[in-house]
Every structure is written in C-alpha cells, then in structure tokens.
Amino acid sequence: MNEKNKKTFWPYGIILAIFAIIVACIVTVIISLDYPVYKDNFYFDQYQDVDNNYNEIQISQAKFDKKYAVEFIPGNAKVGQNFNAKFKITPKDGLNLKDLKAQILFTRPDSSKFDKKFEAKLKDNIFEANFIPGKPGRWQILVKITDTKDTGFFKFEIKADK
C-alpha cells in the first residue's frame, strides 16, 4: 500500500523543462529583433553577388596583390575634426598607376548608420580621402581599388578620440 501512494515528480520536471525551452526560444527571438545583424560592406556589393562570385573575387584580389602594394599611412583621428586618410600605392612591376580608381568607405563596425563613401583621387602614388568622424571609437576604412582588369579590397581600422 505504501508503494501505491508514493508520488513521482519527474513528469513535472519534463513539463517544466519544455516550458523553459519555449521561454528561452521566445527570449532569443526578442533579443535578436532588438539587435539586428548589419551587412558586411567589405566587397562593396550585396551578399548574394559576393556569394555567387567569391572565387572570381579572390582570383582578382591575388592578381592585384601581385601587381601593387597598398599601405595605409596612419594619422590621428579626432571627433568633429577633419581626418585625412592616405593610401600609398606601390607598383611591383613598374606598372602605370593612371588607370587606378579607388572607392573608400568609412564605417563603424557595429552599424551602417554613419557610413560615408568617397571616390579618392590619386596624387603622387597616394589616394587621399577626407572625412569627419562623428562619433568616438573604432572606425573601419574599407578600400576598393581597381585597375583595368583586377580589383583589390582592403580593410584598415582607426580609433577616433574625443
């Protein structure tokens, strides 16, 4: 008789575990809606186009790297003050630099809200672009340089102080 009156609580544990899993899923969805994932602009193109042409992009990058060396000339960035970003281009085989074109994107790593895009001018083997950081912290400088055939993509980081 003692065995019949003995109660087990494991069914309550299973129900409680299922309920906890459902609550965790709901909380995950709510948090993910509040913090959206920002698209990566490294290749200056939509995700689908990059995904479809990734191998060609990498081949073009390798060819570009064989022809040119790109060096970022660092400077001090201050919030609200003009920052002059300079990129020195050195041809490896004595190539002519007149056909090079550069697009520069200044962006924050966590948001695309402050993005600023520029076409840079080549002067004395240096591409230059000016921008004013609107917020302190990390800024990424994404650079796309093209010649008549190949394209190179580069990423640099700066820290803007108050």
C-alpha positions as CSV (number, residue, x, y, z in Angstrom):
1,M,0.0,0.0,0.0
2,N,2.9,2.3,0.7
3,E,4.1,1.8,-2.9
4,K,0.8,2.9,-4.4
5,N,0.6,6.2,-2.5
6,K,4.2,7.2,-3.4
7,K,4.1,10.2,-5.8
8,T,6.7,10.8,-8.5
9,F,7.6,14.3,-9.6
10,W,9.5,13.5,-12.9
11,P,6.5,14.4,-15.1
12,Y,6.5,17.9,-13.6
13,G,10.2,18.1,-14.4
14,I,9.7,17.2,-18.0
15,I,6.9,19.8,-18.4
16,L,9.0,22.4,-16.6
17,A,12.0,21.7,-19.0
18,I,9.8,22.0,-22.1
19,F,8.3,25.3,-20.7
20,A,11.9,26.6,-20.1
21,I,12.9,25.7,-23.6
22,I,9.9,27.6,-25.1
23,V,10.6,30.7,-22.9
24,A,14.3,30.6,-24.0
25,C,13.3,30.5,-27.7
26,I,10.9,33.4,-27.2
27,V,13.6,35.5,-25.4
28,T,16.2,34.7,-28.2
29,V,13.8,35.9,-30.9
30,I,13.0,39.1,-28.9
31,I,16.7,39.9,-28.4
32,S,17.6,39.2,-32.0
33,L,15.0,41.6,-33.2
34,D,16.4,44.3,-31.0
35,Y,20.0,43.8,-32.2
36,P,19.9,43.3,-36.0
37,V,22.9,42.0,-37.9
38,Y,24.4,44.7,-40.1
39,K,25.5,43.6,-43.6
40,D,29.2,43.5,-44.2
41,N,30.3,46.0,-46.9
42,F,33.8,44.7,-47.3
43,Y,33.3,43.9,-51.0
44,F,31.2,47.0,-51.8
45,D,28.4,44.7,-53.1
46,Q,25.4,42.7,-52.0
47,Y,25.9,39.5,-50.1
48,Q,24.3,37.4,-52.9
49,D,26.6,38.8,-55.6
50,V,29.7,38.2,-53.4
51,D,28.5,34.7,-52.7
52,N,28.0,33.9,-56.4
53,N,31.3,35.4,-57.5
54,Y,33.5,34.7,-54.5
55,N,36.1,32.7,-56.4
56,E,36.5,35.3,-59.1
57,I,36.8,38.0,-56.4
58,Q,39.6,36.1,-54.7
59,I,41.4,35.4,-58.0
60,S,41.2,39.1,-58.9
61,Q,42.5,40.0,-55.4
62,A,45.5,37.7,-55.8
63,K,46.3,39.2,-59.3
64,F,46.0,42.7,-57.8
65,D,48.3,41.9,-54.9
66,K,50.9,40.6,-57.4
67,K,50.9,43.9,-59.2
68,Y,50.5,46.5,-56.4
69,A,51.4,47.0,-52.7
70,V,48.9,49.1,-50.7
71,E,50.0,50.8,-47.5
72,F,47.8,52.8,-45.1
73,I,49.5,55.9,-43.8
74,P,48.1,56.3,-40.3
75,G,47.1,59.6,-38.7
76,N,45.3,60.8,-35.6
77,A,41.5,60.9,-35.8
78,K,39.6,63.3,-33.6
79,V,35.8,63.5,-33.3
80,G,34.5,66.6,-35.2
81,Q,37.8,67.3,-36.9
82,N,38.8,66.5,-40.5
83,F,40.7,63.2,-40.9
84,N,42.9,62.8,-44.0
85,A,43.1,59.1,-44.9
86,K,46.1,58.3,-47.2
87,F,46.9,55.1,-49.0
88,K,50.2,54.7,-50.7
89,I,50.2,52.5,-53.9
90,T,53.5,51.0,-55.0
91,P,53.6,49.2,-58.3
92,K,55.6,46.0,-58.1
93,D,56.5,45.7,-61.8
94,G,56.8,49.4,-62.8
95,L,53.2,49.5,-63.9
96,N,51.4,52.7,-64.6
97,L,49.1,53.9,-61.9
98,K,47.0,56.3,-64.1
99,D,44.3,53.7,-64.6
100,L,43.7,53.0,-60.9
101,K,40.4,54.1,-59.3
102,A,39.6,53.9,-55.6
103,Q,36.4,53.9,-53.6
104,I,36.7,54.4,-49.9
105,L,34.0,53.7,-47.3
106,F,34.3,55.0,-43.7
107,T,32.1,52.9,-41.5
108,R,31.5,51.8,-37.9
109,P,32.0,48.0,-37.2
110,D,28.7,47.8,-35.4
111,S,26.4,50.0,-37.6
112,S,26.0,51.3,-41.1
113,K,24.3,54.4,-39.8
114,F,27.4,56.6,-40.1
115,D,28.7,55.3,-43.5
116,K,30.4,57.8,-45.7
117,K,31.5,56.8,-49.2
118,F,34.1,58.6,-51.3
119,E,35.8,58.4,-54.6
120,A,39.5,59.0,-53.9
121,K,41.9,61.0,-56.1
122,L,45.4,59.6,-56.9
123,K,48.2,62.1,-56.5
124,D,51.9,61.2,-56.3
125,N,51.0,57.4,-55.9
126,I,48.8,58.3,-52.9
127,F,45.0,58.0,-52.7
128,E,43.5,60.6,-50.3
129,A,40.1,61.0,-48.8
130,N,38.9,63.3,-46.0
131,F,36.1,62.7,-43.6
132,I,35.0,63.9,-40.2
133,P,34.4,61.2,-37.6
134,G,31.0,61.9,-36.0
135,K,31.4,59.6,-33.0
136,P,34.3,58.4,-30.8
137,G,35.6,54.9,-31.1
138,R,36.5,52.4,-33.8
139,W,36.1,53.2,-37.4
140,Q,36.8,50.9,-40.4
141,I,38.2,52.2,-43.6
142,L,37.2,49.9,-46.5
143,V,39.1,50.4,-49.7
144,K,38.3,49.1,-53.2
145,I,41.0,49.8,-55.8
146,T,40.5,48.8,-59.4
147,D,42.7,48.9,-62.5
148,T,41.6,47.9,-65.9
149,K,41.4,44.2,-65.1
150,D,41.7,43.4,-61.4
151,T,40.3,44.6,-58.1
152,G,41.8,44.8,-54.6
153,F,39.9,45.1,-51.4
154,F,41.5,46.3,-48.2
155,K,40.3,47.0,-44.6
156,F,42.0,49.3,-42.1
157,E,40.9,50.5,-38.6
158,I,41.4,53.8,-36.8
159,K,40.3,55.0,-33.4
160,A,38.7,58.4,-33.2
161,D,39.4,60.2,-29.9
162,K,37.3,62.9,-28.3
